[in-house]
């Protein structure tokens, strides 16, 4: 099992520290692994360290430029991080970019609706970003997901 996949499983089981150790090692072995940066961003987001999460999501996005599904997923979680920081306009733009890449991205759809409500004067809560095991709401910002493209793309390839 690859390190990034092991880390994804740990994130899903809410072992944030264990996942972060594996992802840091994966990046030290292969600093071009966009999946490792993405999941490290997810780990920091789960710890509610949105600023650090943004750093890793932005790095992941560079490597996902040719993969619209993963780029959209990364941008959607950038939106979640921006929301946690209180940057509604930046969150809206991140969600909008994600939806341009993948209109069916559930995280981006929910986030865009959430920030539109905030901008429209309707008070809504910020996203819950802690990983939960056993959740059935696919695309929720608080759930660690499998490949967003649901294709034959494997993590780390």
N, C-alpha and C positions, 0 to 999 in steps of 0.2 A: 504494500500500500504506500502510495506517495505521501510525502510529508504534508503537502497542502490538503490532500484529501483527509488525512488523519486530523489535521487541524480543523477542517470543516466539520467533521464528526464531533470533535470536542466542543466546538462552538455550539452545535446543535444540542449537545448535552449540557450546555451552560458551564463548561470548563474553560472559562475565558483565559485564565493564566496559562493553562496547559497549551491552549491553541496559540496564544501569543508566543510562547517559547518555540513551538514548532515552526511557526511562520517566520519568526526572526531567523531561525536556522536556515529555513528554505531560501530566504532572501540572501543570506550570506553565501550560500552555495550558488544561487542563480539570481543575481540582482536584476535580471530582465523578466522575472516571473510575475506577470501582471495579476495572476490569480492570487498569489501570495500577498501582494499589496492590497488587493480588493478585500480579502478576508481579514487582513490585519486592520484595515479600515473598519470592517464590521465589528471586530473585537473592540477597538477603541470606541466605537459608537455604542456598543453594549455597556461599556464602562462610563458612558455619558461624557467622554472626552471628545467632543465634536470637533474641536480645533485640530487635534492630532488625527482624527478620523479623516478630515478633509485632506490633509497632507497625503495620506495613503490612497484615498480615492482619486485624487488628482494624478498621482503617479500611475495608478492602475489604468486610468483613462487613456494615458499616452500609449500604452501597449494594446489597448482594445480598439484603437482607431479603425481597424479593418473588420471589426466584429460588432455589428450594430446591436445585437442582443445583449452582449456583455457590456458594451459601452453604455447602453440605456440603463442597465441594472446599476452600473457604477454611478451614472448621473442621478438616478433616482435616490440612491443613498447619499449622494452629495446634497441633494435637496433635504433629506432628513437631518443631516448634520447642520445645514444652514438654518433650518427651523429651530433646532435646539439652541443655536447661537442667537436666535431672535432676528435673523436676517431674512425677512419675509420676501423681499424682492429677489434676492439671490436664490432663495429656495424655489420661488416660482420659476425663475429662469432655468434652474437645473431640472426641474420636473418637465418644463416645456421642451427642453433639449432631449430629455429621455423619451418623451412621447413622440418627438419627431423621428427618433431612431427606431422606436418600437411602440407603436400606438396601443398595443395590448399590455404594456407593462403595468401591472396592477399597483405596484408601489408608487409609481409616478402618477397614475390616475388618482389614487387616494390622496396623495400629497398635494397634487395640483388643486383638487377640489377643496382640500383643507385650507390651503393658503388663499384660495379665491374667497372662501368664507371669511377668513380673517380680514382680507382687504375690503370685503364688502360690509364689514362691521359686525358680522356674526362671530361670536367668541367660540373658538374650538380649542381643544387641547393639543399640545405638541405630541409628536409621535412617541410611542413607547418603543424603545429600541433595544431592550434587553432580550437576548435570545430566550425562547421558550421551547422546551421539548414537548412534543405531542400536539402542538397547535395544528389546526386544520385549515387555517385561513391562509391559503397560498398567496404569496406576495406581500404579506404583512411586513412592515419594517422591523418587527421584532422577531421574525423567524428567519433562521439560517436556512437558505434554500439550496436546492441542487442547481444544476446548470439552468440559467434562465431561458436559454434557447431551446431547451428540451430536445436537443439534437444529439448527434453523435460526437459533438465536441467534448473532449475530456478535459478535466481540470489539469492544468499544467502542461498541456500540449499546445 
